[in-house]
Amino acid sequence: MSVNLRKGKVRAGAVSVAIACVAAITMMPNTASADQAPSAGTSNQAAALITPLLNILEFGDSVGLPEACNTGLGAAGSSAASLESVLNVIAQQCAKLASEGGAQIEAAIAKSSAFAAINPLFDPMIAALASAIQTSGSNYGPTLGPFGPTVAGLGGMVSFFEGS
C-alpha cells in the first residue's frame, strides 16, 4: 500500500512540475521585438520534454478538443433536452477554445526555448530509455509475439521527447 502511495505522489509531483513549467512559459513577458535577435544558445532550441509536450497539446487543441466537445455534447444532448441552453453555451466555448487556444500554445512553444538548459540533463536519459525500448522490442520480438515491432517502434516515440 505504501509503495502505491509513493508512486502516486511521484506521478502527482511530475504532473505538477509539468504544469508549472507550462504556466511559467505562458506567463513569461514577450519582451523581444522584431529588431532584436534571439540570444545565442537559445534560438530555435526545443527544451527536452517541454516543447514536445506543447507540440502534442497544439495538435490536440485543433483536433482533439473539438472532437471531445462534440462527442460529449452529443451524448449529453440526447439524454438532457432540458439543458439545451446550457449545452449551447458549452458548445460555443468549446469552439472558441479550439480556435484561440492554438495561438496561445504556439506562443508557449516559442518561449519554451528558455528551458533548453535542461537538455544536457534529460537528453541522455531519454536517449538511453529510447534505445533500451528499441533493443527490447528488437531482441525479444519473438517472445513478445506480435507486439515486438510495436515495442521497438515505441523507442522512436520516446526519443521524440529529446530536446534539440
C-alpha positions in Angstrom: 0.0 0.0 0.0 2.8 2.5 0.9 4.6 1.7 -2.4 1.4 2.6 -4.4 1.0 5.8 -2.4 4.6 6.8 -3.2 4.2 6.1 -6.9 1.0 8.2 -6.9 2.9 11.1 -5.1 5.7 10.8 -7.7 3.3 10.9 -10.5 1.4 13.8 -9.0 4.7 15.6 -8.4 5.8 15.1 -12.1 2.5 16.4 -13.3 2.7 19.4 -11.0 6.2 20.2 -12.4 5.0 19.9 -16.0 2.0 22.2 -15.3 4.3 24.7 -13.5 6.7 24.8 -16.5 3.9 25.3 -19.0 2.4 28.0 -16.8 5.8 29.7 -16.4 6.2 29.7 -20.2 2.8 31.1 -20.9 3.3 33.9 -18.3 6.7 35.0 -19.5 6.5 38.5 -20.8 7.2 38.8 -24.5 10.0 41.4 -24.5 11.6 40.6 -27.8 10.9 42.9 -30.7 11.3 42.3 -34.4 14.6 44.2 -34.3 16.2 42.1 -31.6 18.0 38.9 -32.5 17.4 35.9 -30.2 20.1 35.3 -27.7 22.9 32.9 -28.6 22.3 29.3 -27.5 18.5 29.5 -27.2 17.4 30.3 -30.7 15.2 27.6 -32.2 16.1 25.2 -29.4 13.5 22.8 -28.2 13.5 22.1 -24.5 13.5 18.4 -23.7 10.1 17.1 -22.5 8.5 20.6 -22.5 8.5 21.6 -26.2 7.4 18.1 -27.5 4.6 18.1 -24.9 3.5 21.5 -26.1 3.6 20.3 -29.7 1.3 17.4 -28.7 -1.1 19.8 -27.0 -1.1 22.1 -30.0 -2.2 19.2 -32.2 -4.7 18.1 -29.6 -6.1 21.6 -29.3 -7.0 21.8 -33.0 -8.2 18.2 -33.4 -8.9 16.6 -30.0 -10.7 19.4 -28.2 -13.5 19.9 -30.9 -13.9 16.1 -31.2 -14.2 15.6 -27.4 -16.6 18.5 -27.1 -18.8 17.3 -29.9 -18.9 13.8 -28.6 -19.6 14.9 -25.0 -22.3 17.3 -26.1 -23.9 14.8 -28.4 -24.1 12.3 -25.6 -25.4 14.9 -23.1 -27.8 16.4 -25.6 -29.5 13.1 -26.3 -30.2 12.5 -22.7 -31.0 16.0 -21.3 -33.2 18.0 -23.6 -34.0 20.4 -20.7 -30.3 21.6 -20.6 -30.3 22.7 -24.3 -29.4 26.3 -23.5 -26.5 25.3 -21.2 -25.2 22.9 -23.8 -25.3 25.6 -26.4 -23.1 27.9 -24.3 -20.7 25.0 -23.7 -20.6 24.3 -27.4 -19.8 28.0 -28.1 -17.0 28.0 -25.5 -15.5 24.8 -26.9 -15.4 26.3 -30.4 -13.8 29.5 -29.0 -11.1 27.5 -27.1 -10.4 25.4 -30.2 -9.9 28.4 -32.4 -8.0 30.6 -29.9 -6.1 28.0 -27.8 -3.7 27.1 -30.6 -2.3 30.6 -30.8 -1.5 30.6 -27.0 0.1 27.2 -27.3 2.2 28.4 -30.3 3.4 31.4 -28.2 4.3 29.0 -25.4 6.3 26.8 -27.8 8.2 29.9 -29.0 9.0 30.8 -25.4 9.9 27.2 -24.3 13.5 27.7 -25.7 14.2 29.4 -22.4 14.1 25.9 -20.8 16.7 24.5 -23.3 19.2 24.5 -20.4 17.7 21.2 -19.2 18.6 19.4 -22.4 22.1 18.2 -21.2 20.4 16.6 -18.2 17.4 15.0 -19.8 18.6 14.1 -23.3 21.0 11.3 -22.3 18.3 9.7 -20.1 15.7 10.0 -22.8 18.1 8.6 -25.4 19.1 5.7 -23.1 15.4 4.9 -22.4 14.5 5.0 -26.2 17.5 2.8 -27.0 16.5 0.2 -24.3 13.0 0.1 -25.6 14.1 -0.3 -29.2 16.6 -3.0 -28.2 14.0 -4.9 -26.1 11.5 -4.8 -29.0 14.1 -6.0 -31.5 15.9 -8.6 -29.4 12.8 -10.1 -27.7 10.4 -9.6 -30.6 9.6 -13.3 -31.0 9.0 -13.6 -27.2 6.7 -10.6 -27.3 4.7 -12.2 -30.1 3.0 -9.8 -32.4 4.0 -6.8 -30.2 7.7 -6.9 -30.9 7.7 -4.3 -33.7 5.3 -2.2 -31.8 7.6 -2.1 -28.7 10.6 -1.4 -31.0 8.7 1.5 -32.6 7.8 2.9 -29.2 11.5 3.7 -28.7 11.2 6.2 -31.6 8.3 7.8 -29.9 10.2 8.2 -26.6 13.1 9.8 -28.5 10.6 12.4 -29.7 10.8 14.0 -26.3 14.5 14.8 -26.6 15.5 18.5 -26.9 17.4 19.9 -29.8 
